[in-house]
Amino acid sequence: MKEFCFLCITKIRNQYVIDSIMTIAIVILMLFGYALICTEHITRINKATVALFCGVCGWVMYMCVGPHYIHTLHGLDFMNYLGDGAYSVHAVNEYIYQHVFVKHMVQLCCIVMYLLATMAIVEVLASNECFDFMIDWCRAKTKWRLTWTLAACSFLLSANLDNLASAVIMLTILSKLVINPRQRCVLGAIVVIATSCGGCFGVIGDVTSLLIWTRAAVTPTNYTAALIIPTIVATIIPTYLIGRMLPDHIDLKRPRVFFRGDDAAMPVWQRALMLFLGLYGLWFVPTFHRLTLLPPFLGALCVLGVLWVVNEVFNRKRILSGQPISFTGNRTLQYEMIQMIMFFIGVSLCVDLLVEVGAMRPVAALCDTYIHNIYLLSVVIGFVSAVMDNIALVMTSISIFPIIDVQNSMPDYVAAFAQNGQYWHLVALSGCVGGCLLPIGNTAGYTLMKHDGVGIWWYFRFITGKVFVGWIVALCVYFLVDYFLR
């Protein structure tokens, strides 16, 4: 009997050691992946590839020791699922698939579908040259008029579309306007900052803010009201400081001369209508979600459907005449968007895996013990997002702490993690603005590096300090607004 008990204890202990080793291996794999993501500019290994590889391999490793995690984190729910059935490894794997993996994939697929819908909207608008209005709006030789118009267009465009798509569009417009490469780099930095802040302005302007909203951490109206002033401040201050680096007159290219008899060119009013339907139709998505409780991507698909019908009507003559419709959309935009979506899928797999293995709870305990201040925590997040892609960092940050229920007698620090709490606002603000401290901190910065050849050292010398000033002032403005209006 003693020998039997000893063998059972030894088996349980060995199994626990194996499970612990597997957990450590999963965490090490995730940390290694994060390190490769941070050093993409050095290793030249695509971060989307790294994220997908680590996410898939991590979930395969999780399935190998599934019973340990199920008994630890989902024991009661698994017993209810099992019922009178016999316990087996196959039953554990089925439970993981149906109640663990699919739950995370539903949230992931909803956001991916939304991104694909917005990508299609941008493609339809770009193919009909609906963004050419901005070339005429930004055409000004005086530096301040050009600077502020460019920043305003970037901010407003990013508030409606994804900030990566907005950055690619505005950088393409900038290349059609400015001749001097150095002036184009300086103005390109303004585009990166304005699109990042504009994406943080609303819940549909950035992947991170969209994720915070779809996880019910914020409501659209409260989120926009809390961040409207800080994001504008975080745009205005760096734009003014960077604009001082430009000469009084900007070297612009000559405007294109259109052939008035070209029947292929869409009339101005039709392009303006399509631009209005595409951009401002997306502002209806939060209202659509609130009224129907359906996922936001269905609202985006509704906008895409309306826009596509209008596109077919406006191009009806060419379709009936058999004349092919040439799509002149930016292939760089399509490539960057697809890469961003693949990266988002990979990071989501990694973050959800870390949640399921229980690796986020020690991190939350360390933050509660040694930081215990949401503003200080947001500053740390902002600095880390300067070297790590802000999508990966913000997704990790919002997975560390759960959304708590509001109670009457609740400390301010704990209340910050309730729905519409300050923590979710500060994570989005610091993640987006802090990601602009270096060009490797967000996808728009990477686009600037590829598009205009901007170097990290040049950006650090001339841009980082100005972004830092705007970020700190924006945090102070958020604190004052929250303190006096709460």
Secondary structure as UniProt FT lines:
FT   HELIX           2..38
FT   HELIX           40..43
FT   HELIX           47..64
FT   HELIX           66..73
FT   HELIX           75..82
FT   TURN            83..84
FT   HELIX           89..95
FT   HELIX           96..101
FT   HELIX           102..127
FT   TURN            128..129
FT   HELIX           130..132
FT   HELIX           133..138
FT   HELIX           143..160
FT   HELIX           163..177
FT   HELIX           181..201
FT   TURN            203..204
FT   HELIX           207..214
FT   TURN            215..216
FT   HELIX           220..243
FT   TURN            244..245
FT   TURN            260..261
FT   TURN            263..264
FT   HELIX           268..281
FT   TURN            282..283
FT   HELIX           284..292
FT   HELIX           296..314
FT   HELIX           316..320
FT   TURN            321..322
FT   HELIX           331..356
FT   TURN            357..358
FT   HELIX           360..370
FT   HELIX           374..385
FT   TURN            386..387
FT   HELIX           390..400
FT   HELIX           412..415
FT   TURN            416..417
FT   TURN            419..420
FT   HELIX           422..434
FT   TURN            435..436
FT   HELIX           439..441
FT   HELIX           443..452
FT   HELIX           456..459
FT   HELIX           460..464
FT   HELIX           465..485
//
